[in-house]
Every structure is written in C-alpha cells, then in structure tokens.
Amino acid sequence: MCLAIPGKVLQTEEQNGLRVGRVQFGGIVRCVRLDFVPEAGVGDYVVVHVGFAISQVDKSEAHRTYELLREMGALEAELPPNEESSAQ
C-alpha cells in the first residue's frame, strides 16, 4: 500500500526546470517535486505521495494526519525501520 504523508518544506529551488524542495517528515528529510503545489514555500506543509507533493495542508492538519498514520502503524510500511524510529 502506498500512502501520502505530510511533511514540512524546508527549502525550495529549481533544478533543470523542475521545482523541487527538501521536505521533512518527522526526523527524515527527502527531496520532493513541488510542481503540483506551486504556491507552497518554505515553512508550508505538503502531502507527499511517491516523491511528489500533491496538495498543501495547514500545520495542524499535517500533524494530526502524521500522528494518525503513526498510531495505525502505517508509517512502518512506508519508511524503513531505522528511519521510522527516528521520525518519532
């Protein structure tokens, strides 16, 4: 199963004509494509699915969603065990 996981945009830039950003998921930071959310900037929260930010959400919704996914045990399926434990 694939999930969309909320994360916080730490940095944005353009690479080869593509909008990308560094997005933090708990303690994990990944490079994410931001083309589908052109309004998202540093400090904003986005929902990410397979490396693409697909929507923007507010901080409280992002935290609530992340906590629900963690409680359901859904993050273990998406993140390797060593990364999931550092995301808490």
Backbone hydrogen bonds, N-H to C=O, Kabsch-Sander energy under -0.5 kcal/mol:
donor,donor_aa,acceptor,acceptor_aa,energy
5,I,3,L,-0.5
5,I,48,V,-2.6
7,G,46,V,-2.5
8,K,24,Q,-2.3
9,V,44,D,-3.1
10,L,22,R,-3.5
11,Q,22,R,-1.2
13,E,20,V,-2.5
15,Q,18,L,-3.0
18,L,15,Q,-1.8
20,V,13,E,-2.8
20,V,18,L,-0.6
21,G,32,V,-2.4
22,R,11,Q,-1.8
23,V,21,G,-0.6
23,V,30,R,-3.1
24,Q,8,K,-3.0
25,F,28,I,-3.7
26,G,24,Q,-0.6
28,I,25,F,-2.1
30,R,23,V,-2.7
32,V,21,G,-2.8
33,R,51,G,-2.8
34,L,19,R,-3.1
35,D,19,R,-0.5
37,V,34,L,-1.5
40,A,37,V,-1.9
43,G,9,V,-3.1
44,D,41,G,-2.2
45,Y,57,V,-0.8
46,V,7,G,-2.6
47,V,55,S,-2.7
48,V,5,I,-2.7
48,V,46,V,-0.5
49,H,52,F,-2.8
52,F,49,H,-2.0
53,A,33,R,-2.8
54,I,47,V,-3.2
54,I,52,F,-0.5
55,S,47,V,-0.9
57,V,45,Y,-2.3
62,A,58,D,-2.3
63,H,59,K,-2.4
64,R,60,S,-2.3
65,T,61,E,-2.6
66,Y,62,A,-2.4
67,E,63,H,-2.3
68,L,64,R,-2.2
69,L,65,T,-2.5
70,R,66,Y,-2.2
71,E,67,E,-2.6
72,M,68,L,-2.1
73,G,69,L,-0.6
73,G,70,R,-1.0
74,A,69,L,-2.0
75,L,69,L,-0.8
77,A,73,G,-0.5
78,E,74,A,-0.7
78,E,75,L,-0.6
79,L,75,L,-2.7
83,E,80,P,-0.8
84,E,80,P,-2.5
85,S,81,P,-1.9
86,S,82,N,-0.9
87,A,83,E,-0.8
87,A,84,E,-0.8
88,Q,85,S,-0.6
